Each structure stands twice: as C-alpha cells, then as structure tokens.
Amino acid sequence: MPSAPVTDVLLVALADVSRDARTLNLARALSAEGLRVTIMAAAASEDHQPPAVEGGAGIDLIQWSDPGGRAARRWWSLRGYASRQSVRARLVVAMDLFALSAAAIIAQRSGARLVYDMRELYFALGPLEGKGLKQRLLEMHERSMLRRVHRVIVSGELDADLVQQRYGLTERPFVLLNTPPYRDVVASDLRRRCGVSAGTPLAIYQGVVHHGRGLAPMFRAMALRPDLHLAIVGNGPAEADLRGSAKAAGVSDRVHWLGSVPYDQLHALTCGADVGLCLIEPLSLSYEVALPNKVFEYMMARIPVLASDLPALRSLVEQHPIGPLVDRALLPEDIDVALSQVFDPGLRAAMTDACEASRDLCYERQSQSSVQLIRDLLT
C-alpha cells in the first residue's frame, strides 16, 4: 500500500478558498519560501486551483464539497471529510474555529503540531449577540480545542491581549494583520458594473453582508445625498433584510449588489470607487475591536476610508489619517458630515496620500515574521 502524501504545511478552511484572502495570502507566502503547501477547503468549481506562486513550491488543493446551509452542518461535513483523507502534514493550521476540529484530526494522525488562526473573537461574535446559548456553546468548544493547539494567531493587537487574558494562554498570540499583498492602482470596471458614470460619487463596501456592518446606517445617510451610489461586493445571510432596509430608506435604486467575487478580482473593483466603508456597529466585543481586511484593501486601492470610531480603527487612523472617523452611533447626519470631508478636494488629497502607507502595511512586510513562525514550529 502506498504511503500517504506528506505536505509541509496544511491549511484547513471552512471557506471557498478563492474568496478567502487570509488563507490564500498565508499559503502564497509560505509557498514562495519553498515550503510545500496544501489547502483543504471548498473551491468555486471542480477544476479550480489556487494560482501557483512564481518561484515557489506550488500550492495543492484538497477540495471539500461544501454542503452549504447552517454552520453546524458545514462544520460537521468538513470534520468528516478530514477524517476520511489520507493526507499527512508536518504542521497543520486551522484557518478559523469552524475548521479546528477537522485540522486537529489530521494533526493527531500526522503527529504534527496544530496552529489555530483565531481570525475573529469567536467567544463574542456580532451575529450571535443576544443568542446566549449558541455563543456559550461556541466558546466552550473553542476553550476545549485550545488544549490541543500549539500556537494561536489573531488579526490585531487588541485581539491578542483579550484572547490571552480570557483563555489564560501562557504565550501571547501571534498577530497577523489582515493586510493584502502590495498592488498598484489598476483600471476598474466597477462603474460599468454599477451602471454609473465617471463623475458619479461611488462608495464601496467589501465583505460579508451581515447586520452590524454599517449598511443600514449608510442607507439612511444616502437619503441625505441623492447623488451618492453604493457598490456592495459580497453576500451573506442578512442580504434580504438589508435590501428591505435600502428600499425603506428610498435608496434601493442607488445600491448595487454585486455579490461575492474571487479575491484576486477584488482589488481591481475597489480601485473604481471614491470611498470605502468600514462602518462597524459595536454590537459585540468582536466588532468593538475589529480591524478588518477591507480597511487595508481600501488603502491599497488608494481611496479614503470611512470608519467607525472604535479602538483598533481609531489607532490605525491616528497613525495613518486615511479618512474621517464617524461616531459609533452612526447617525445619518454624522455619516453625511464625514462624506463631505471625503469629497472635499483639499482634504481628500491628504487622505489618499495617507493611503500610501499601504506600502509599509502590505502582506509582504508581515510575511517575513509569519513565515519564520511557521518555520520555527516545523523544527
């Protein structure tokens, strides 16, 4: 009987890998350093493969068939799929909590160390606010699984402090910001896809369409600005409700629902907007301290950012004045005032200049330390 294939690093994700920036960026960074990398995740089509990295060892894909539906069903499906696979790895990385059980099975079978990328504060999720039993069960599962984890990765400095304190970790989590690879500004077909002219003010929202992401407040603010359009690049469970909110605000004809796109197409779309939205509503601790990848994606497209005045976002904007902060209440008139600043030619120039900090915040700058972390764990 042939021996099972062995990879250096196996990344396990409960996601469509083509749309999972965090998994793709880590895989590409490791591959570029000569490590053999395998991703276990869903894919957009049967023949989809993550693009190879020039000069790297390549990236293999073990494709899980995502059944869709509720998280528990998908979670159980991935766990069962992992238990049936013969792949072995020198190091296994769970790219979120919902992949942790599956990753732990393969790590145990391989005699490998297990790394957990806690990309969100799963013990305080925004969508579970007010759903106490579900939130408690999720935290209990996470706490139990952490006994099997050798190292935790998080996406922000505040997250690292909170996670270490809450779970009593002896080692502070490694911080890996959600920054994109460096890119220049490129031509975009965003306006064509939205059916708007070059002179029409156009905002963009990237990400999962959930409540608490500032879309409903933005619709109410758009009622004060009859010329402003909004492109929503993403999908999610709250889309039907939020379409109703846009209609109630009288702005549905100016809101363009473009759906989710592969990560490698996202930058070009973003370059066509005038301003990027990160209007997080502080519904939970996870949202309160969030520092999402969309902020860094907007910076890479050199467009100003409209962000909520929350701790991690405030810290970033104070270091790099990429746009105005909006009071956490997200009142329509406050959003409108912030938009006035974004579209003021003099103020706007300073914001776009500040976005050049994306050169220093790009993934390539971080990848040196993340690759070293992985190499240390492989020894």
N, C-alpha and C positions, 0 to 999 in steps of 0.2 A: 504494500500500500504506500503511495507517495506521501511524503511528509507535507504537513500543512504549510502554506506560504507564510513567510515571516516578513513583516514590514518594520521599519524603524519606528515610525510614529503612526498610530491610527487615531483619526479624529472621528468621533461619533456625534451626529447631529440629528435632531428631530426636525428636519427642515428640508426644503428644496435647496440643494447646495448652490445652484446658480443664482439664488437670491439671498444667500447668507454671507454677507460681507465679512463677518468676523471669522467664520470658518475658512473661506477662500483666502483671505489675506494671510492668516497664520500658515495655511498649507503651502501657499506660494513662497512665503519667506523661508520656511524650513526646506522646501524642495530646492530653492535657489542656493542653499548652503550645502547641497549634496546629499541630504537625507532622503531616504525612500519614504514617501508619504502616501497613506491610503485614507480615503474618506469613506465612511459608511453613512449614507444619507439618502434621501429621496432625490430624484432628478426630474427635470422638466419633461424629458422624453426618453424613450428606450435607448437611443443612441447618444444621449448627452454625456459628455465627458468634460470635467474641468479643464480649461486650457493648460497645456504644458508650460512650464517655466523655462525660458531660454537659458541654457547653461546649467539647468538643474537636473535632478534625477527623475523628474516627472512625477505626476500625481495619478494614482489609481483610484477608481471609484467602485465601491461595492454598493450596488443600488438596491435600496429597500423600497418596497412598494407601499407608499403611504395610503392607508385606507381612508384618510380624511375623517371628518366628524369630530367628536369630543376629544379633548386632550388625553383623557384616561384610555380611550380606545387606541389612539395612536401610540401612546406610551407603551401599552401592553404589546402592541404589534411589533414595535421596534425591539423590545426586550426579547420576544420570542424569536424574531428573525436573527438577532445576535447570537442567541443560544444555539442556533442551527448552523452557524457558519464555522468554517474550519480555520479562518484566518488567525494568525498569531502576530503579536507585536511586541517590540521591546519596550514601548511606552504607549499608554492609551490615554486619550484626552476626551472627556465628556464635554461637549460644547454647550450644554445647558443642563438644568436639573432633569428635564424630561428624557435626556439621553444617558443619565448617570447610571441607572440600573443596567442598561444594555452594555455600557462601557465597562462596568465592574465585572460583568460575566466574562468578557473577553480578557480583561486584565488578570483575573484569577486563573483562567485557563492557560494564559501565557506566562504566568509567574512574573508579570510586569507591574511596574508602578502605575498608579492611577492619578491623573490630574483632573481637576474639576474647574471648568470655566463658568463661574457664577456670574453670568453676564447681566443678571438682574438681581435685586434683593427679593428672592422668591418667598421670604417669610413676611413680606409686606407688599404684595402685588396690588397695583391700582385696580385691575379688573376684578379682584376678589375683595375689594373694600366693601364691608357690610356682609360678607359671606363668611362668617367666623369659623364654621366647622370646616369648610374646604380649605381655608387658609391655615388652620391649625394642623390639619392632616398633612398638608404640603410641607409645613415646617418640621413636623415630626419625621417625615420621610427624609428630608434633607439632613436633619441632625443625625439620624441613624446612619445614612450613607456616608457622612463625613468621617466616620470611624475607619472607612476603607480608603480614604483619599490621602495621597502623599503631599499634594500641594494644591492650593486654591488660587485661582486667578480671578480678578474682578476688573471692572471697567472704569474705576475712578478712585481717587484718594479717599474721599469721604466714605465710599463703599468699603474700602479696606479697613478703616477704623471701626465702622459699625459691625462688619462681619466678624472681625477678630474679637470684639467685645461680646457680641451676642452668643457666639459659639465657643468662646474661650480657647481660641486657637493659639498654640504656642508660637507659631510663626505667622507673621503678618502676611496677608495675601499679596501676591504679586499684582501690580497694577499694569494693565494693558489697555490703553485708551482706544476708543473706537474710531481711530483715525484712518483715512483712506490712503492708498499709495499716492505719490505725487503725480499730478497731471497738470498740463497747461489748459487754458480755456480753449474750447473747441466749438465748431459750428453745431447748432442745435436745431432740431425740428419740433421743439416744444410748442412754439406758437402755431405752427401749422397744425399740429395735432389738436390744439385747443381752438383753432379757427379764429385767432386774434391777430391783429396787425402789429407791426414792429413798435408803434408808438403807444400801444395799449398797456397800461400798468398791469403787471402779471406777477402774482405771488405763487410760491410752490410749497407744498407740504409733502415730505417723504415719510414713508413708514406705514406701520400697521394702523388700520382705521379702527381705533378704539375710542370709547368715551374717555375724557380726561386728557386728550391730546390737543386741546385748544381749538378744535374745528368749529364747534358750536359757537363759542365766543367770537371767533373770526367771522362767521356768517353774519352775526349781529353787527359787527363793526363794518362789514362790507355794505350794509344797508346805508351807512353814512357816506359811502364812497361809490357812487353809481358807475364809475368808470373802471373800478378795480375787478380783475378776474383772478381766479384761484385754480391752479392745477393740483390735483391730489394724485400722487403717484404711490399707489399701494392699495391694498384691500384688507378687509378684516371683518370681524363679527358685528361691528356697530354701523356698517355702511348703510343698511336700510334705515335705521333710526336717524342717522345724520343726513341722509338725503331728505328725510322729512323735515329736519331742522332747517336745512337750506331753503326748502320750499316755504316754510313758515316765516322765515326771515325775508322772503321775497327776492332771494339772490340765486335761485337754482339755475337760472339761465347763464349765470356767470361762474358757476362752479363746474369744473371739468374733471370727471372721474376717469382717470387713465388706467387704473388697475396697476397691479404689480408688474415690474419689468426685471429682467436679469440684471444682476449687479453691474456687470460690465457695460450696460447701456445707460446706467443711471447718471453718470457724470455728464454725458452729452445733453441729456434732457435738462438737467439742473442749470447748465450754462445759459439756457434760454430765458431764465426768469430774472425778475428785478429784485426780488427779496425772498428769503427762505424763512419759513415759520417753524419755531420751536416753542410754542405757547403751551407749556405743560401746566396742567391744573394739579395742584398739590393734594391729590385725593388720598395719597398713601406715602409712607416713608420712601418707598422705591421711587415714586415720582418726585418727591421732595428733593432728593439728592441726585437726580438723573443728570447724566452728561452724555446725551445720545449721539450716535454717529452722524445723524442728519446735520448737526451743527458744523462738524468738521467737513462734511460733504459740501455744504453751502460755502464754507470758506474756500475750499478747493476750487469751486466754480467762480470765486471772487465776487460773490453777491452778498450784500448786507444781510444780517440775521436779526429777526425779531424774536426775542427770547423772554421768557418769564423771569421775574426777579426771584430766583431760587438760589440756594447757596452755591452749588457747583457751577451753575451757569453764570452767576454773578462773578465768581472768582475768575472764570475764563474771560469774561467781557472786560473786567477791570485790567487784566493783563493785556488783552488784545481788543480794543474798542471797535468791534466788528458790527455793532448795531445797538439800538436802544433797548433797554430793559423795560418790560411792562409790569406794573404792579401785579402781584399774584392773584388779585381778584379778577383780572382780565375783563374789566368793564369795557364796553364798546368804545366809549369816548377816550379811554386811555390807549387802547389799541390804535384808534384813529390819530391821536397825537403822535404816537411813535411812528406811524406810517408817514405822517407829514415830515418827520425828520429824515426818514429813509429816502423820500423823494425830493428833499431839498438838495439842489446840486452841490452846494458848498459842503454840507455835512456828509453827503453821500460819498464824495471823493475820499474823505478821511476814512470812512468805513471800509471802502473797497481796498484802500491802501493797507489797512489793518489786516485784511484777509490774506495778505501776502505772508502772514505768519504761518500759513498752511505749509510753507516750505520747511519750516522747522518742526511742525507738528505731524508731518506725514508719516505713514506707516514705516517707511524705510528707516527713519530715525529710531523708532521704537524696536524694530525687528532685531537689532543687534542684541538688545538685552533679553528679548523673548527667546531668540534662538539660543543664547547662552544658557538661559533657564532650562530649556529642553535638553541641551547637550549635557548639562550637569546632572539632570535626572536620568539620562541614559547611561551614565557611568556607574 
